């Protein structure tokens, strides 16, 4: 028996990093998984590795109709939708506000903030009709701390963190479990982009300073269980030793 037997999860940004790790772990734990990303070939490969329990859905989260169609595809294929992981996010182009490109700045908001709202909005009617579900958004320490060159990222993550609070306030009574996960720095492609920028202290971290992507995946799995209900409406930080011990990634 897996921890997610009989449940269906939709994961955005599932072509690599945290999203890929979560998709593979959730499937191992018995879930049917819908992998969303713009990288069509990558999610097709991952879905092929997982097998019949996975569905690859090319999707641009900055477009609501694409997320709405993805939710419909999940339900049509697997009959339900129990979990949404709003993981898709970008940080490029890193630039000071005075030198930033307004269109590029706005596109990060479209993905990191609007994409989270669109994921919530698309899933809510289905989940509410079914009596509930879990919606988890990947947050960041940048939601609470300003960093040079990251005005787009910090602003988008702060807004996404507030969306989680709003969702809990509005939908908890309808069975919606809303939470955020701030994973800390994770060994993913985004950290390579940050390193290459040379901007702010985060770019000075060594690769060994970052946690592996399977740690956030294990935390997300735990957050889908009732054992995490004390954190509903809140943001869990994977930097905290107590949380790391609770999910079993450290002794």
Secondary structure, DSSP 4 states (H G I P E B T S, - for coil): --TTTT-EEEEESTTSHHHHHHHHHHHHTT-EEEEEES-HHHHHHHHHHH-TTEEEEE--TT-HHHHHHHHHHHHHHHS---EEEE-----PSP--GGG--HHHHHHHHIIIIIHHHHHHHHHHHHHHHHT-EEEEEE--GGGTS--TT-HHHHHHHHHHHHHHHHHHHHHGGGTEEEEEEE--SBSSHHHHHHHHHT-TGGGGS-GGGSBPHHHHHHHHHHHTSGGGGGGTTSEEETTSHHHHHHHTS--
